[in-house]
Amino acid sequence: MKRLPTVYLDTSLLSALHYRGGSVDGIYFQAATREWWDTEKRYFRLLASTITENELREGKYGAQAAAIAEVLRLTYLRVTKEVEECSQRYAEVGLVPKDKHADALQLALASVHAVDYLLTWNYAHLANPTTQARLAEWNLQRGLWVPLLVSPETIPRVTLGQSLRRGR
């Protein structure tokens, strides 16, 4: 059986998938996420965590129940001691801002569990070239896997004939 590439779905991705607001940015993110979901998700093994679920449960917003139901259908990665320690190091060295604990945990989950892609709309702290380069340098020095930090706009697409990354 062929191993599917793995993709960790960060909270912003599942929020966008079920977005029901009226902002132009939100509508764009929802449409781009839905398009990826409908055409590409079958080529990946989708992963999430209790971190994703807990963030989706915070506050009250439209389609919250649908977003929570979606995450509950996914395979969860375990938040281990190694993941917690890794996330603390990411914050200490400034890979992720210290006040963005959930972002650091989600990045650590993808690294420690050797996930191929971390799929997010979070360009500020995750899916950007600076964070990707710093993550690669830091993780490689410590023998950790380096997940690719991508958005629905930048993840390779099978439907376009692009090759997908397959990890260990």
Secondary structure, 3 states (H helix, E strand, C coil): CCCCCEEEECHHHHHHHCCCCCCHHHHHHHHHHHHHHHHCHHHCEEEECHHHHHHHHCCCCCCHHHHHHHHHCCEECCCCHHHHHHHHHHHHCCCCCCCCHHHHHHHHHHHHCCCCEEECCCCCCCCCHHHHHHHHHHHHHCCCCCCEEECCCCCCCHHHCCCCCCCC
